[in-house]
Amino acid sequence: MTRLSVNINKIATLRNSRGGKVPSVKEAAVKCQQFGAQGITVHPRPDERHITRHDVYEIKPFITTEYNIEGFPSEVFLRMVAEVKPDQVTLVPDTHNQLTSDHGWDTWKNLGFLKEVIARLQENGIRTSIFVDPDIFAIEGAAETKTNRIELYTEPYATMYPIERYMAIEPFIEAAKAAKKLGIDVNAGHDLSLENLGYLYKNIPEIDEVSIGHALIADALYLGLETTIQKYLDCLR
């Protein structure tokens, strides 16, 4: 079964819009796991517009499943994750003021940098994942970095899905096959939802983990968090 990791950034966004501690990021992490999520994902950004450094440290003792921290591997970020020691770090090529992740790494252009960062993380016992487009050349570059996993950037799939789902999924099927052939495990994330997640899983059941935040938290406004998590898990069964 593909594991569901819930990205709780949007909980922090809502809290920060008002100030104070409501809603609680810590409580959200606890409840998501209690309701069946198999991991918690956070993506702290330099401007702390949603998840803060304090959040990253505070919720660690309450993660009983898997802790995944996403981010650009700046020196500040790398020191933080070395101290927190999450189960997984997902490396994204975001600029410091980027609204959301919108492309994968150019793995060949950044090969030396990524190899150094990944070796450093793995020396701390942290599993690594690189955010990549469904491009076999980029995945071959990822293999050269010695990363444990890649995370396929699925926004193009989500955008094309309502128009022509087979055309949408085809490059991701090929990308996942290429990664597995190279000995790399596969995660996926970005714009996955109740509408398109089941089809992704049906066609690429070898995906190890999906990370879902925006759509899941939005659905929870209407359905409740527990019901929503169960519906997403049903897509992965």
Secondary structure, 3 states (H helix, E strand, C coil): CCEEEEECHHHHHHHHHHCCCCCCHHHHHHHHHHCCCCEEEECCCCCCCCCCHHHHHHHHHHCCCCEEEEECCCHHHHHHHHHHCCCEEEECCCCCCCCCCCCCCCCCCCHHHHHHHHHHHHHCCCEEEEEECCCHHHHHHHHHHCCCEEEEECHHHHHHCCCCHHHHHHHHHHHHHHHHHCCCEEEEECCCCCCCHHHHHHHCCCCCEEEECHHHHHHHHHHCHHHHHHHHHHHCC
